[in-house]
């Protein structure tokens, strides 16, 4: 097939995989919530900054507007099923920590907790937002960093339909948890 114009969804799938992360937020009552994201990036070096893109209809968007802090957690490869669950269910209707089997660790600076067992966690404070159509881009300063240097496996999403797990042995394992 020749190089051709594509529909947006097809282009997203072809540009995949994207590193899959979990952003932990808290709502106006300090209830913790988790959202699965493929749309995030490092945005600055000094100070360290990152950005996440969250749909405006999402419960996590409401949480971020109420409390502009989050913890960006990189789930370890063995957490893929729980991480996928967090990207498929809404925190409006589910206690994702309880249902996914994640354990909370107290963050050093921000209100949202850290997910125990993740490979890296960035505690973040939102510095600015930008409207991006049906999403909002949250630009945040990374105010504390935690991690486990022995956990080198990560999870990647392919068009939010499939996942790949790179385990500590660096084997690629296709995975589509239910």
C-alpha positions in Angstrom: 0.0 0.0 0.0 1.4 3.4 -0.9 1.9 6.4 1.4 -1.5 8.0 1.7 -3.7 10.3 3.8 -5.0 8.7 6.9 -7.9 9.1 9.3 -6.8 10.3 12.8 -7.6 7.0 14.6 -5.6 5.0 12.0 -2.6 7.4 12.4 -2.7 7.0 16.2 -2.5 3.2 15.8 0.4 3.5 13.3 2.3 5.9 15.5 2.0 3.5 18.5 3.2 2.2 20.8 3.0 5.0 23.4 4.4 4.6 27.0 1.3 3.9 29.2 1.3 5.7 32.5 -1.2 6.1 35.4 -1.9 9.6 36.8 -3.2 9.6 40.3 -5.4 12.5 41.3 -7.7 13.4 44.2 -11.2 14.9 44.0 -12.6 17.7 46.1 -13.2 15.2 49.0 -9.6 13.9 48.8 -10.7 10.6 47.3 -7.9 9.1 45.2 -8.5 8.3 41.5 -6.3 6.8 38.8 -6.5 7.4 35.0 -4.6 5.5 32.4 -2.8 7.8 29.9 -0.8 7.4 26.7 -0.7 11.1 26.1 2.0 12.5 28.3 5.5 14.0 27.8 8.5 15.4 29.5 8.2 19.2 28.9 11.3 20.8 30.6 14.6 20.0 32.2 15.3 22.8 34.7 13.0 22.7 36.5 11.8 19.2 35.6 8.4 19.5 34.0 5.9 17.1 32.3 2.6 17.5 30.6 -0.5 15.2 30.5 -3.5 15.5 28.2 -6.9 14.6 29.9 -10.3 14.5 28.2 -12.6 17.3 29.6 -15.4 14.8 30.1 -13.3 12.6 32.3 -13.7 12.3 36.0 -9.9 12.9 36.4 -10.3 16.2 34.6 -12.7 17.3 37.3 -10.3 16.1 40.0 -7.4 18.0 38.5 -9.5 21.2 38.3 -10.4 20.8 42.0 -6.9 19.9 43.1 -4.2 20.8 40.5 -1.7 18.1 41.6 -1.1 14.5 40.4 1.4 11.7 40.6 2.5 10.3 37.3 3.2 6.6 37.9 4.9 4.3 35.4 3.4 0.9 36.1 5.8 -2.1 36.3 5.2 -4.8 33.7 3.6 -7.1 36.3 1.0 -4.4 36.9 -0.3 -4.4 33.4 -3.8 -5.9 34.1 -4.5 -3.5 36.9 -3.2 -0.6 34.9 -5.4 -1.5 31.9 -8.4 -1.7 34.2 -7.7 1.9 35.4 -7.7 3.1 31.8 -11.0 1.4 31.0 -13.2 2.3 34.0 -14.3 5.6 35.4 -13.4 6.8 38.9 -16.9 8.2 39.1 -18.2 4.7 39.4 -15.2 2.7 40.7 -12.7 2.8 43.5 -9.8 1.9 41.2 -7.3 1.4 44.0 -9.5 -1.2 45.6 -10.7 -2.9 42.4 -7.3 -3.0 40.7 -5.6 -4.2 43.8 -3.2 -1.2 44.0 -1.8 -0.1 47.3 -1.4 3.6 48.2 1.9 5.1 49.4 1.9 8.6 50.9 3.5 11.1 48.6 6.3 13.4 49.9 4.8 16.7 48.7 1.5 16.4 46.9 -1.9 15.2 48.1 -2.4 12.3 45.6 -0.8 9.0 46.7 1.8 7.0 44.8 1.0 3.5 43.5 3.1 1.0 45.3 5.2 -1.2 43.0 5.5 1.2 40.1 8.9 1.6 38.5 9.0 5.4 38.7 6.6 8.1 40.2 6.7 11.8 39.6 4.9 14.0 42.1 3.6 16.9 40.1 2.0 20.4 40.6 0.1 21.9 37.7 1.6 25.2 36.6 -0.7 26.0 33.7 -3.4 24.5 31.5 -4.1 24.8 27.8 -7.3 24.1 26.0 -6.8 21.4 23.4 -10.3 20.9 21.9 -11.9 18.1 23.9 -8.8 17.7 26.1 -6.9 19.9 28.5 -3.1 19.9 28.5 -1.9 20.1 32.1 1.7 21.4 32.3 3.2 20.5 35.7 6.4 20.9 37.6 7.9 17.6 38.9 8.4 18.4 42.6 9.6 14.9 43.8 10.7 11.7 42.1 10.6 8.1 43.4 11.5 4.8 41.8 12.9 1.3 41.9 16.0 0.9 39.8 15.4 -2.9 39.7 12.1 -2.5 37.8 13.1 -1.8 34.2 9.9 -3.2 32.5 7.3 -0.8 31.2 3.9 -0.9 29.5 3.0 0.5 26.1 -0.4 1.0 24.5 -1.2 0.5 20.8 -4.1 2.8 20.0 -5.7 2.1 23.4 -6.7 -1.3 22.0 -3.7 -3.5 22.9 -0.8 -3.3 25.3 2.8 -4.5 25.2 4.7 -5.4 28.3 8.5 -5.1 28.4 9.5 -7.2 31.4 12.7 -7.1 33.4 14.1 -9.6 31.0 13.3 -7.2 28.2 11.0 -9.7 26.5 8.1 -8.2 24.6 4.8 -9.8 25.7 1.7 -8.8 23.7 -1.1 -8.4 26.2 -4.8 -7.3 26.1 -6.1 -7.6 29.6 -9.8 -7.7 30.2 
